Each structure stands twice: as structure tokens, then as C-alpha cells.
Amino acid sequence: MLDCPECAGPVAIDDEDELDVGDVLECEECGALLKVTGVNPTEIKLEEEDDEDDEDFFDEDDEDEDDADDEEDDDEEEADEDWK
């Protein structure tokens, strides 16, 4: 039996031998999603921790793409003005 890193409640696992790294479990007490990060011994961490890191990464990429789109729009406007 493992303890939930969020609420310290017990996390019941039916068959630890069937767990794989990346599997997601749910704490019955607090409902937190827990990702299996290791087997033998079984290790878990909050699933949200990974999601937050991914969101930061994607947000930065999205901003870069938006900046590139803005630059293309500016170039098109300048070309239109030059043509007139």
C-alpha cells in the first residue's frame, strides 16, 4: 500500500506486478491523480506536476508562434503600403 503525496491517505493497488511506469491511479480519499514513476519499488507522484510543466512549455511555444505570425502580418502590411 502506498501513501498519497497529496493527502497522505492510503492508495490501494490491486496488483502491483501489473503496474507500469506512466500508469495513472486515483486516490480514493482526495481524488488526486497519481502517476506511477517507478516500479519495484512502486513510486508515485501527483499527475498535475507534469501537466503544469507541460503547460509552461506549450505556453512559451504558443507565444513564439504568435510573434512569428505578427511579424508576417506586419511584413504583408508594409508590402501593401509600398505597392500603393
Buried (B, 14 or more C-beta within 10 A) or exposed (E): EBEBBBEEBEBEBEEEEEBEEEBEBEBEEEEBBBBBEEBEEBEBBBBBEEEEEEEEEEEEEEEEEEEEEEEEEEEEEEEEEEEE
